Amino acid sequence: MPIWEDLKEIDKKGLFTGNNNTTSYSTGILTLDYAIGYWTKVMNEDGELVDKPMLGIPAGNLISLISESGGGKTTFGLQVGWNIVKKFENGMLFMIDCEKTLSPQRMFNLIHTSYDDPRVVLDRENTSIE
């Protein structure tokens, strides 16, 4: 018996149980979605393993953007973040501006939404850099 089967037998917390929760979110930038995408195997309704493309950012990932000043980190992060959350009725985009340099007008222009959209929050007050 493979070790995987042994572990599943003694697993009391469900740590070695798989699921078909394979979710990824489109960045809104098709070439990027394909570049970071991959193929995975999922079980269909008939119990057969089939290939499924996973395009975009896999659910549950934390993305770090690193570049020099003026390299487009804020623009890229806001646009990708908004492209992901705007599809969901209760989706929220939180922008925490530690440097306090992002103007609300620029932010709303970047994501092409109105100032009164309740799904967008820019926090510049409760931040500090130590």
Secondary structure, 3 states (H helix, E strand, C coil): CCHHHHHHHHCCCCCCCCCCCCCEECCCCHHHHHHHCEEEEEECCCCCEEEEEECCEECCCCCCCCCCCCCCHHHHHHHHHHHHHCCCCCCCEEEECCCCCCCHHHHHHHHCCCCCCCCEEEECCCCCCC
